[in-house]
Amino acid sequence: MAIRVRLRQILEQKGISQRELGRITGLRASTINHLCSDNVDRVYLETLELVCKKLDIRIEELIEID
């Protein structure tokens, strides 16, 4: 089972840059870059919750399970 974070695609759909997401969430650029990469191997649930809250999306939209 593969789990993927779809943050890059969601940001593109919403027209929000990684830098802008960092500004509204307070997350470091390296954290956001990691979440937007294809090689996300670990992430804190609190981080996902914060991203979902600030982007006004559900966790089911952010996480994809194959």
N, C-alpha and C positions, 0 to 999 in steps of 0.2 A: 504494500500500500504506500503510495507516494502522497505527501501533503505539500501543497504549494501555497505560497503567499502571493496574492494577485495585486499587490500594492502598486506596482508600476502601471499596470493596465487601468486601475481605478483612478490614479492620478491623471493619466492621459485623458480618460473619459471626462473627468471633472475640470480639466484645464488647470491643474494645480502643479506647480513645480516641487521638486524635492526640497528646495530651499524654503519655499512658502510653507510646506508641511512642517518643516523644522521650526519655523517661526511660530506657527499656531499651536504646536504640540510641546515645544521646549526640548524636543529630542535632538541629540547630536546628529550632525550630518552623516557621520560614519554609521550610525544606527539605521538611519533611513536608507542610506545607500545599500546596506546589508539586506534590509527587508525588500528592497527593489531588485536585488540580484536573483539569479536563477539558482543560487546555491545557499539558500537559507537553511541552516542546520539546527538552529536553536533560537528561541525568542521568548521573552518573558510575557506571560499572559497579560500583565498590567500594561505592557507596551501595546499589545494588540487592542486591548480595551480602550486605551487612550486614543489610538489612531481611529478606531471605529467611532468613538464619540465625536471627535473633532471633524471627521469626514461625514458624519451623519449616515453611517452605513451599519448593516448588521454583520456580525462575525461570519455568517454564512456567505456573504459577498466577498469577504477578504480572504477566506481560506478555501482552497479547492482540494478535494480528496479524489485521487485516481484509484 
